[in-house]
C-alpha cells in the first residue's frame, strides 16, 4: 500500500469521503444507535467540536470511513439489513487481492468535481473484540449477511462517544444534515493507541498528535479526559503503546508525524520536535510517563545525534 501523506487528503478526495459518511448515516438511520464513527474521521470531528477558536490547526480529515457496530444493539429487525440497505444505494463489497469479497468491507464510487476519475471511498465495519463469537474468531456476526471485523479497543467507544451534527453535500449534490456519534478523546486515543502498536502507519501518529495537541487547550486537557479511565486495560494498553512510539524525537511516532506532514529537512525537524513535545506533555499528565523517563529518553536522543 502506498504511504499516504497530508497531500493525499486534499482536493476532492476528502470531500467525497465526507459526503459518503453523511449518506451512510442517513441510509442506516434505523441502526444509528448501534453505530459509532472511529478511525481517521474521529479526530477531525473531535477538533471541530472542541478545538479553541483561535487555534489555526486544521485536521486533514480522512479518505476512508471506519464504523464501529455494536452487535448487541442490533437485534432481530423487520426492516432491511445493513448490507441490503447500502448495496441498494450503490455500495459494493470490496475485493481482496484474490478477487474475493472482504466480508466487512464495502466501497462507494463518487464523482469528484473537476476530476475525470471518480473517488473510491472505502467503508469498513468493525466490532468489539469481547463477547459474541469466540476469542479465536476474527469477526463478529452482526446480521446473517454481514460480519464485522473485531478491532481491539473498539469495546471502549460505545461508552466513550459524543453526538455531532454533520451538515454537508450528499454524493448527488443535495444538501443534508444528520446527527452521528463519534468516538471521543478516550475512545479515539484508545483505538489509535492500540493501532499504532500493531502497524506502521503515519496517519495514526498524526491523529494522536493532532488530538493531544489541539483538544481544547492542549495536552493537559487531553490527559484530563483519559486519566479517570486508566484502570481500563484497553485504555492503559493504548497509552503504553503511545509512550513507546513517542519515547524520543527519533522514535517512530514523531518521525511518522514528520513523514505525514513535512517535506524539507528543517520542517521535518520542527514537526518531529513539536510532536514529541506535545505527546510527552500529555503522557506526563497521565502519569504513564514520568519526568525522569522523559529526561532519560531526551538525553539518549541527544547522544545519538552526537
C-alpha positions as CSV (number, residue, x, y, z in Angstrom):
1,X,0.0,0.0,0.0
2,X,1.3,3.5,-1.0
3,X,2.3,5.6,2.0
4,X,-0.2,8.4,2.5
5,X,0.8,12.0,3.4
6,X,-1.3,15.0,4.1
7,X,-1.2,16.0,0.4
8,X,-3.3,12.9,-0.4
9,X,-6.1,14.2,1.7
10,X,-6.6,17.4,-0.2
11,X,-8.7,18.2,-3.3
12,X,-11.9,16.3,-3.8
13,X,-11.0,13.0,-2.1
14,X,-11.7,14.1,1.5
15,X,-14.8,15.9,0.4
16,X,-16.0,12.7,-1.4
17,X,-15.4,10.7,1.8
18,X,-17.3,13.2,3.9
19,X,-20.3,13.1,1.5
20,X,-20.3,9.3,1.7
21,X,-20.1,9.4,5.5
22,X,-23.2,11.7,5.5
23,X,-25.0,9.5,3.1
24,X,-24.2,6.3,5.0
25,X,-25.6,7.6,8.3
26,X,-28.8,8.7,6.5
27,X,-29.2,5.3,4.8
28,X,-28.7,3.5,8.1
29,X,-30.9,5.7,10.2
30,X,-32.6,2.7,11.7
31,X,-29.2,1.4,13.0
32,X,-27.8,4.8,14.2
33,X,-27.9,3.9,17.9
34,X,-25.6,0.9,17.2
35,X,-23.0,2.9,15.2
36,X,-20.0,5.0,16.3
37,X,-17.6,6.7,13.9
38,X,-14.0,5.8,14.7
39,X,-10.8,5.8,12.6
40,X,-9.4,8.9,10.8
41,X,-12.6,11.0,10.8
42,X,-13.0,10.8,14.6
43,X,-10.1,13.3,15.3
44,X,-11.5,15.6,12.7
45,X,-14.9,15.9,14.4
46,X,-13.4,16.0,17.9
47,X,-11.4,19.0,16.9
48,X,-14.3,20.6,15.1
49,X,-16.2,20.5,18.4
50,X,-13.5,21.1,21.0
51,X,-10.6,23.0,19.4
52,X,-10.1,26.5,20.6
53,X,-11.5,29.1,18.2
54,X,-8.1,31.0,17.9
55,X,-6.2,27.8,17.1
56,X,-5.4,27.7,13.4
57,X,-4.7,24.0,13.2
58,X,-6.8,22.2,10.6
59,X,-7.1,18.4,10.7
60,X,-6.9,16.8,7.2
61,X,-9.9,14.5,7.8
62,X,-9.9,11.1,6.2
63,X,-10.2,9.2,3.0
64,X,-11.7,6.0,4.5
65,X,-14.7,5.5,6.8
66,X,-14.5,3.2,9.8
67,X,-17.7,2.4,11.6
68,X,-17.8,0.5,14.9
69,X,-21.0,-1.6,15.2
70,X,-22.4,-2.9,18.4
71,X,-23.9,-6.3,17.6
72,X,-25.7,-6.3,21.0
73,X,-27.7,-3.3,19.9
74,X,-28.7,-4.8,16.6
75,X,-31.5,-7.4,17.4
76,X,-33.9,-9.1,15.1
77,X,-35.1,-6.5,12.6
78,X,-38.2,-6.4,10.5
79,X,-36.7,-3.9,8.0
80,X,-33.8,-4.4,5.6
81,X,-30.3,-5.4,6.8
82,X,-27.3,-3.1,6.7
83,X,-25.9,-4.9,3.7
84,X,-29.2,-4.7,1.9
85,X,-29.7,-1.0,2.6
86,X,-26.3,0.1,1.4
87,X,-26.0,-2.1,-1.7
88,X,-29.3,-0.7,-2.9
89,X,-27.6,2.7,-2.8
90,X,-24.6,1.8,-4.9
91,X,-22.2,0.4,-2.3
92,X,-20.4,-2.8,-3.3
93,X,-18.3,-5.3,-1.4
94,X,-14.6,-4.6,-1.6
95,X,-12.5,-7.3,-3.1
96,X,-9.2,-8.7,-1.8
97,X,-6.1,-9.3,-4.0
98,X,-7.6,-12.7,-5.0
99,X,-10.8,-11.0,-6.2
100,X,-12.9,-12.4,-3.4
101,X,-15.3,-10.1,-1.3
102,X,-14.0,-8.9,2.0
103,X,-16.7,-9.8,4.5
104,X,-16.8,-6.5,6.5
105,X,-15.7,-4.0,3.8
106,X,-17.5,-2.0,1.2
107,X,-16.7,0.8,-1.2
108,X,-18.7,3.6,-2.9
109,X,-17.7,5.3,-6.1
110,X,-18.2,9.1,-6.1
111,X,-17.8,11.6,-8.9
112,X,-15.3,14.4,-8.0
113,X,-15.9,17.8,-9.4
114,X,-13.2,18.8,-11.9
115,X,-11.6,15.4,-11.8
116,X,-12.1,12.8,-14.6
117,X,-11.5,10.0,-12.2
118,X,-14.1,9.1,-9.6
119,X,-13.1,8.7,-6.0
120,X,-13.4,5.3,-4.4
121,X,-14.4,5.7,-0.7
122,X,-13.8,2.6,1.4
123,X,-16.1,1.7,4.3
124,X,-15.1,-0.8,7.0
125,X,-17.5,-2.2,9.6
126,X,-15.7,-3.0,12.8
127,X,-16.8,-4.6,16.1
128,X,-16.0,-5.1,19.7
129,X,-13.4,-7.8,20.5
130,X,-15.2,-9.2,23.5
131,X,-18.5,-11.0,23.7
132,X,-20.2,-12.6,20.7
133,X,-18.1,-15.0,18.8
134,X,-15.2,-16.9,20.5
135,X,-11.8,-15.5,21.2
136,X,-10.2,-17.2,18.2
137,X,-12.6,-15.7,15.7
138,X,-11.7,-12.6,13.7
139,X,-15.2,-11.4,13.2
140,X,-18.5,-10.7,15.0
141,X,-21.7,-11.8,13.4
142,X,-23.8,-8.6,13.0
143,X,-26.5,-10.0,10.8
144,X,-26.9,-13.1,8.6
145,X,-25.4,-11.3,5.7
146,X,-22.9,-9.1,7.5
147,X,-19.8,-9.8,9.5
148,X,-17.8,-7.0,11.2
149,X,-14.0,-7.4,11.9
150,X,-13.0,-7.4,15.5
151,X,-10.9,-4.3,16.3
152,X,-9.0,-4.2,19.6
153,X,-10.1,-1.1,21.5
154,X,-13.5,-0.9,19.8
155,X,-15.2,-2.1,23.0
156,X,-14.3,1.3,24.6
157,X,-16.0,3.5,22.0
158,X,-19.6,2.5,22.8
159,X,-19.1,4.1,26.3
160,X,-16.9,7.0,25.1
161,X,-18.5,8.9,22.3
162,X,-20.4,12.2,21.6
163,X,-23.1,13.4,19.2
164,X,-22.1,15.6,16.3
165,X,-24.4,17.1,13.6
166,X,-22.8,16.8,10.2
167,X,-24.1,19.2,7.5
168,X,-22.7,18.8,4.0
169,X,-23.5,17.7,0.5
170,X,-24.5,14.2,-0.4
171,X,-22.8,12.5,-3.4
172,X,-25.7,13.6,-5.6
173,X,-25.1,17.3,-4.6
174,X,-28.1,17.6,-2.3
175,X,-27.7,19.4,1.0
176,X,-28.3,17.2,4.0
177,X,-27.7,17.0,7.8
178,X,-27.6,14.1,10.2
179,X,-26.5,13.5,13.8
180,X,-23.8,10.9,14.2
181,X,-22.0,9.5,17.2
182,X,-18.2,10.0,17.2
183,X,-15.5,8.4,19.4
184,X,-14.5,11.0,22.0
185,X,-10.9,11.7,23.2
186,X,-10.8,8.5,25.3
187,X,-12.3,6.3,22.5
188,X,-10.2,7.9,19.8
189,X,-6.9,7.7,21.6
190,X,-7.6,4.2,22.8
191,X,-8.3,2.9,19.3
192,X,-5.5,4.9,17.7
193,X,-3.1,4.0,20.5
194,X,-3.7,0.3,20.1
195,X,-3.5,0.6,16.3
196,X,-0.1,2.4,16.5
197,X,1.2,-0.6,18.4
198,X,0.1,-3.0,15.7
199,X,1.1,-1.4,12.4
200,X,3.3,1.1,10.6
201,X,1.0,4.0,9.9
202,X,2.0,7.6,9.7
203,X,-1.7,8.7,9.8
204,X,-2.2,7.1,13.2
205,X,0.7,9.0,14.7
206,X,-0.6,12.2,13.1
207,X,-4.1,11.7,14.5
208,X,-2.7,11.1,18.0
209,X,-0.6,14.2,17.8
210,X,-3.5,16.2,16.4
211,X,-5.9,15.3,19.2
212,X,-3.4,15.6,22.1
213,X,-2.1,19.0,20.9
214,X,-5.3,20.6,19.8
215,X,-8.1,19.3,22.0
216,X,-9.3,22.4,24.0
217,X,-6.1,24.0,25.4
218,X,-3.8,21.0,24.6
219,X,-2.1,18.1,26.3
220,X,-3.3,18.9,29.8
221,X,-7.0,18.9,28.8
222,X,-6.5,15.8,26.6
223,X,-4.9,14.0,29.6
224,X,-7.7,15.1,31.9
225,X,-10.2,13.2,29.8
226,X,-8.1,10.0,29.8
227,X,-6.8,9.8,33.4
228,X,-10.1,8.7,35.0
229,X,-10.2,5.7,32.8
230,X,-6.6,4.4,33.0
231,X,-7.8,1.5,35.1
232,X,-9.4,0.1,31.9
233,X,-7.0,-2.4,30.5
234,X,-7.5,-1.3,26.9
235,X,-7.1,2.4,27.7
236,X,-3.9,1.7,29.6
237,X,-2.5,-0.5,26.8
238,X,-3.1,2.2,24.3
239,X,-1.4,4.8,26.4
240,X,1.6,2.5,26.9
241,X,1.8,2.0,23.2
242,X,1.8,5.7,22.6
243,X,4.6,6.2,25.2
244,X,6.6,3.5,23.4
245,X,6.2,5.0,19.9
246,X,6.9,8.6,21.2
247,X,9.7,7.9,23.6
248,X,12.1,10.3,21.9
249,X,12.3,12.7,19.0
250,X,13.9,10.0,16.9
251,X,11.3,7.4,17.9
252,X,8.8,6.2,15.2
253,X,5.9,8.4,16.4
254,X,7.4,11.8,15.9
255,X,9.1,10.7,12.7
256,X,5.8,9.3,11.3
257,X,4.2,12.6,12.1
258,X,7.0,14.4,10.2
259,X,6.7,11.9,7.3
260,X,3.0,12.7,7.1
261,X,3.2,16.5,7.3
262,X,6.6,17.7,6.2
263,X,8.9,17.6,3.2
264,X,12.0,19.6,3.7
265,X,14.6,18.7,6.4
266,X,14.2,21.8,8.5
267,X,10.4,21.4,8.5
268,X,10.7,17.7,9.4
269,X,12.8,18.6,12.4
270,X,10.4,21.2,13.6
271,X,7.4,18.9,13.2
272,X,9.0,16.0,14.9
273,X,10.2,18.1,17.8
274,X,6.7,19.5,18.3
275,X,5.0,16.1,18.1
276,X,7.4,14.7,20.7
277,X,7.0,17.7,23.0
278,X,3.2,17.7,22.8
279,X,2.8,13.9,23.3
280,X,5.4,13.9,26.1
281,X,3.5,16.6,27.9
282,X,0.3,14.6,27.6
283,X,2.0,11.4,28.8
284,X,3.4,13.2,31.8
285,X,0.0,14.5,32.7
286,X,-1.4,11.0,32.5
287,X,1.3,9.6,34.7
288,X,2.1,7.0,32.1
289,X,5.5,8.6,31.6
290,X,7.4,10.3,34.5
291,X,9.6,13.4,34.1
292,X,12.7,11.2,34.8
293,X,11.8,8.9,31.9
294,X,11.4,11.9,29.6
295,X,14.7,13.3,30.6
296,X,16.5,10.0,30.1
297,X,15.0,9.5,26.6
298,X,15.8,13.1,25.6
299,X,19.4,12.5,26.8
300,X,19.7,9.3,24.8
301,X,18.3,11.1,21.7
302,X,21.0,13.8,22.1
303,X,23.7,11.2,22.5
304,X,22.5,9.5,19.3
305,X,22.8,12.8,17.4
306,X,26.4,13.5,18.7
